[in-house]
Amino acid sequence: MLTIETVGARVRTGTEHARGKPGRPRDPGRDEAIVDAVVMLLREPGTGKIGMREVAARSGTSLAAIYRRWPSREDLLLDAIQHFVEEDAPVPDAGDLRADLLAVLETMIRRREAFIESLPRLIAEAASSPQIIDAVRRRLLGLAGRSLTTVLRRARSETQIPAGADLDLAADTAVALFTHQAITCGRPPTRAYVARIVDHALLPMLGLGIPGPPPSDVARAKPRRIAPEGKKPSR
């Protein structure tokens, strides 16, 4: 299973990089403007790497001012990725496994739009940086991974899931399908696609089969009886 873990050293902000150095105090507002510029560039369409000159132009500052705060482009990108960190939403507990799985993934849609828009460029950046790879992975799995695992383990403890089901594989599959759709389409998956992930991937993997359509849909889909020639169809 993909695990959630921290890198060896905590990522420092631009202000922290500058702390302890002589000279005039840094302007936190300038730090924020620079990081915001990186986030905006990450969210723009494209798959190329972000240049420091682009960041300077977008933030209205100089290259010297950026490098005084961040020793390298990687340090700046790692700080920008922290922008996507947020408090986890409460883990849903509706008493129904399918409803809880849908709630987790739908929350992912609502709360991770900015991150999903940034994925193509972040993947390009991650290709040459193990630290960025790790940071992207942790941001991606942060909300959905923990919440899905909690929901699945609780459902198994309540015997909603067979004891032999592979919960780790199911959680990884949900995140992988969600991410694949986000990357290929450049936007969060729709609610209909999330329902397909749950109904046609997760529940069958857990040994629960594909849910049947609601009773009203079954009634609408019931084929009409064709009366023999010369007779009126029965009602």
C-alpha positions as CSV (number, residue, x, y, z in Angstrom):
1,M,0.0,0.0,0.0
2,L,1.1,3.6,-0.6
3,T,1.9,4.9,2.8
4,I,1.7,8.4,4.2
5,E,5.0,9.5,5.7
6,T,7.2,12.5,6.2
7,V,10.5,13.3,4.6
8,G,13.6,13.5,6.8
9,A,13.6,17.2,7.3
10,R,10.5,19.5,7.6
11,V,10.0,21.9,4.8
12,R,10.8,25.4,5.9
13,T,9.0,28.5,4.7
14,G,10.9,31.4,3.1
15,T,10.8,33.4,6.3
16,E,12.3,30.4,8.2
17,H,15.1,30.1,5.6
18,A,16.0,33.7,6.2
19,R,15.7,33.5,10.0
20,G,19.0,34.1,11.9
21,K,20.7,36.0,9.0
22,P,21.8,39.6,9.5
23,G,20.0,42.4,7.7
24,R,16.6,44.0,7.6
25,P,13.5,41.9,8.6
26,R,11.8,40.0,5.8
27,D,8.3,41.1,4.7
28,P,5.9,38.2,5.2
29,G,3.6,39.8,2.6
30,R,6.3,39.5,0.0
31,D,6.8,35.8,1.0
32,E,3.1,35.2,0.5
33,A,3.1,36.9,-2.8
34,I,5.9,34.8,-4.1
35,V,4.3,31.5,-2.9
36,D,0.9,32.6,-4.3
37,A,2.6,33.2,-7.7
38,V,4.0,29.7,-7.7
39,V,0.6,28.2,-6.9
40,M,-1.0,30.2,-9.7
41,L,1.6,29.0,-12.2
42,L,1.2,25.4,-11.0
43,R,-2.6,25.7,-11.7
44,E,-2.2,27.0,-15.2
45,P,-2.5,24.4,-18.1
46,G,0.7,22.8,-19.3
47,T,3.2,20.2,-18.3
48,G,6.5,22.2,-18.3
49,K,8.6,23.1,-15.3
50,I,8.2,26.5,-13.6
51,G,11.0,29.0,-14.1
52,M,12.2,31.4,-11.4
53,R,11.9,34.3,-13.8
54,E,8.2,33.5,-14.3
55,V,7.8,33.5,-10.5
56,A,9.5,36.9,-10.2
57,A,7.4,38.4,-13.0
58,R,4.2,37.1,-11.6
59,S,4.9,38.1,-8.0
60,G,6.3,41.5,-8.9
61,T,9.6,40.9,-7.2
62,S,13.2,40.2,-8.2
63,L,15.2,37.0,-8.6
64,A,17.5,38.3,-5.8
65,A,14.6,38.7,-3.5
66,I,13.4,35.2,-4.2
67,Y,16.8,33.6,-3.6
68,R,17.3,35.5,-0.4
69,R,14.2,33.6,0.9
70,W,14.6,30.2,-0.8
71,P,18.1,28.8,-1.6
72,S,16.8,26.8,-4.5
73,R,13.8,26.4,-6.8
74,E,13.0,23.0,-5.1
75,D,12.8,24.7,-1.7
76,L,10.3,27.2,-3.1
77,L,8.2,24.5,-4.8
78,L,8.1,22.5,-1.6
79,D,6.8,25.6,0.3
80,A,4.2,26.1,-2.4
81,I,3.0,22.5,-2.2
82,Q,2.3,23.2,1.5
83,H,-0.4,25.6,0.3
84,F,-2.5,22.5,-0.5
85,V,-2.4,21.2,3.1
86,E,-5.7,21.5,4.9
87,E,-7.5,20.2,7.9
88,D,-9.1,16.8,7.3
89,A,-12.8,16.7,7.0
90,P,-14.7,14.6,9.5
91,V,-14.7,10.9,8.5
92,P,-18.3,10.1,7.4
93,D,-20.3,7.6,9.4
94,A,-23.7,7.1,7.9
95,G,-23.9,3.4,8.9
96,D,-23.7,2.4,5.2
97,L,-20.4,1.5,3.5
98,R,-21.4,2.7,0.1
99,A,-22.7,6.0,1.4
100,D,-19.5,6.6,3.4
101,L,-17.2,5.7,0.4
102,L,-19.1,8.1,-1.8
103,A,-18.9,10.8,0.9
104,V,-15.1,10.6,1.1
105,L,-14.6,10.8,-2.6
106,E,-17.1,13.6,-3.1
107,T,-15.4,15.6,-0.3
108,M,-12.1,15.0,-2.3
109,I,-13.8,16.6,-5.3
110,R,-14.9,19.7,-3.3
111,R,-11.7,20.3,-1.4
112,R,-8.9,19.4,-3.8
113,E,-9.8,21.3,-7.0
114,A,-6.7,23.5,-6.8
115,F,-4.4,20.5,-6.1
116,I,-5.9,18.5,-9.0
117,E,-5.4,21.4,-11.4
118,S,-1.8,21.5,-10.4
119,L,-1.1,17.8,-10.9
120,P,0.3,17.9,-14.4
121,R,3.0,20.5,-13.6
122,L,3.7,18.9,-10.2
123,I,4.3,15.6,-11.9
124,A,6.8,17.3,-14.2
125,E,8.6,18.8,-11.3
126,A,8.5,15.5,-9.3
127,A,10.4,13.7,-12.1
128,S,13.7,15.2,-10.9
129,S,13.1,15.6,-7.2
130,P,12.5,12.8,-4.7
131,Q,11.4,15.4,-2.1
132,I,8.7,16.8,-4.4
133,I,7.6,13.2,-5.3
134,D,7.1,12.5,-1.6
135,A,5.3,15.8,-0.9
136,V,2.9,15.4,-3.8
137,R,2.1,11.8,-2.7
138,R,1.4,12.9,0.8
139,R,-0.8,15.8,-0.3
140,L,-2.7,13.4,-2.6
141,L,-3.2,10.7,0.0
142,G,-3.7,13.0,3.0
143,L,-7.5,13.3,3.0
144,A,-8.7,10.5,0.9
145,G,-6.2,7.8,2.0
146,R,-6.7,8.2,5.7
147,S,-10.5,8.6,5.4
148,L,-11.0,5.6,3.1
149,T,-8.9,3.4,5.3
150,T,-10.9,4.5,8.4
151,V,-14.2,3.8,6.7
152,L,-13.1,0.4,5.4
153,R,-11.7,-0.8,8.7
154,R,-14.8,0.3,10.5
155,A,-17.0,-1.5,8.0
156,R,-15.0,-4.7,8.5
157,S,-15.3,-4.4,12.3
158,E,-19.0,-4.1,11.8
159,T,-19.0,-7.2,9.5
160,Q,-20.2,-5.1,6.5
161,I,-17.1,-6.4,4.6
162,P,-15.8,-10.0,4.5
163,A,-12.8,-10.7,6.8
164,G,-10.5,-11.6,3.9
165,A,-11.1,-8.5,1.9
166,D,-7.9,-6.5,1.0
167,L,-8.7,-3.1,2.4
168,D,-5.3,-1.6,1.5
169,L,-5.7,-2.5,-2.2
170,A,-9.2,-1.1,-2.2
171,A,-8.1,2.2,-0.8
172,D,-5.1,2.4,-3.2
173,T,-7.4,1.6,-6.1
174,A,-9.9,4.4,-5.2
175,V,-7.1,7.0,-5.1
176,A,-5.5,5.7,-8.3
177,L,-8.7,5.8,-10.3
178,F,-9.6,9.3,-8.9
179,T,-6.1,10.6,-9.7
180,H,-6.0,9.1,-13.2
181,Q,-9.3,10.8,-14.1
182,A,-8.1,14.1,-12.7
183,I,-4.8,14.0,-14.6
184,T,-6.3,12.9,-18.0
185,C,-9.2,15.4,-17.8
186,G,-7.5,18.2,-15.9
187,R,-10.3,18.6,-13.5
188,P,-11.9,16.7,-10.6
189,P,-13.9,13.6,-11.5
190,T,-17.7,14.1,-11.6
191,R,-20.0,12.6,-9.0
192,A,-21.2,10.1,-11.6
193,Y,-17.6,8.9,-12.1
194,V,-17.0,8.7,-8.4
195,A,-20.1,6.5,-8.1
196,R,-18.7,4.2,-10.8
197,I,-15.4,3.9,-8.8
198,V,-17.4,2.8,-5.7
199,D,-20.0,0.6,-7.5
200,H,-17.8,-1.1,-10.2
201,A,-14.4,-1.2,-8.5
202,L,-14.4,-0.9,-4.7
203,L,-17.5,-2.9,-3.8
204,P,-16.7,-5.8,-6.1
205,M,-13.1,-5.9,-4.9
206,L,-14.4,-6.1,-1.3
207,G,-16.5,-9.1,-2.2
208,L,-19.8,-7.2,-2.2
209,G,-20.7,-7.3,-5.9
210,I,-22.1,-4.5,-8.0
211,P,-25.1,-2.8,-6.5
212,G,-28.4,-3.3,-8.4
213,P,-30.3,-0.2,-9.7
214,P,-32.9,1.4,-7.5
215,P,-36.4,-0.2,-7.6
216,S,-37.7,2.7,-9.7
217,D,-35.0,2.1,-12.3
218,V,-35.8,-1.6,-12.3
219,A,-39.5,-0.8,-12.9
220,R,-38.7,1.5,-15.8
221,A,-36.3,-1.0,-17.3
222,K,-38.8,-4.0,-17.2
223,P,-39.4,-5.2,-20.7
224,R,-42.9,-4.9,-22.0
225,R,-44.7,-8.2,-22.8
226,I,-45.4,-8.7,-26.5
227,A,-48.8,-10.2,-27.1
228,P,-49.3,-12.9,-29.7
229,E,-50.5,-11.7,-33.1
230,G,-54.2,-11.0,-33.1
231,K,-54.4,-10.4,-29.3
232,K,-54.3,-7.2,-27.3
233,P,-51.4,-6.9,-24.9
234,S,-52.4,-7.4,-21.3
235,R,-52.1,-4.6,-18.8
